[in-house]
Amino acid sequence: MNNNTVSNPKVEVPQTVSMNDQDYLNDLLECLKNMVNNYSYALNEMSNHELYDKIKPIFDKTSQLQRLFFDYAFQRGWYELEKAEATKITQAYQKFNGKVNEMV
């Protein structure tokens, strides 16, 4: 791990032609991310309040599951995050704040 990343020790998995635990988890995460995105689009377009009220809890649960599995993968060292420099955070905040002020 270098100073620019945040990660955990990697749990090694067998590298074979068959899927391993990391492959299954990555596949599941990709599926859950797509489901969250699709539910989000659907909820944003729904005009029927009853249907919205039925779908929203499914969206929430799917989003929670996606986060749970991501956390699990991160703990096992299968995801590495890049640390953001303070100046980049400040720049992004100022850019976002500028866009918000333009809308007001």
PELINQUI-V283110 format. One record per residue. N is the residue number from 1. RES is the residue in one letter. SS is DSSP state (a for helix, b for strand, c for the rest). Layout:
N,RES,SS  N,RES,SS
This chain:
1,M,c  2,N,c  3,N,c  4,N,c  5,T,b  6,V,b  7,S,c  8,N,c  9,P,c  10,K,c  11,V,c  12,E,c  13,V,c  14,P,c  15,Q,c  16,T,c  17,V,c  18,S,c  19,M,c  20,N,c  21,D,a  22,Q,a  23,D,a  24,Y,a  25,L,a  26,N,a  27,D,a  28,L,a  29,L,a  30,E,a  31,C,a  32,L,a  33,K,a  34,N,a  35,M,a  36,V,a  37,N,a  38,N,a  39,Y,a  40,S,a  41,Y,a  42,A,a  43,L,a  44,N,a  45,E,a  46,M,c  47,S,c  48,N,c  49,H,a  50,E,a  51,L,a  52,Y,a  53,D,a  54,K,a  55,I,a  56,K,a  57,P,a  58,I,a  59,F,a  60,D,a  61,K,a  62,T,a  63,S,a  64,Q,a  65,L,a  66,Q,a  67,R,a  68,L,a  69,F,a  70,F,a  71,D,a  72,Y,a  73,A,a  74,F,a  75,Q,a  76,R,c  77,G,c  78,W,c  79,Y,c  80,E,c  81,L,b  82,E,b  83,K,c  84,A,c  85,E,c  86,A,a  87,T,a  88,K,a  89,I,a  90,T,a  91,Q,a  92,A,a  93,Y,a  94,Q,a  95,K,a  96,F,a  97,N,a  98,G,a  99,K,a  100,V,a  101,N,a  102,E,a  103,M,a  104,V,c
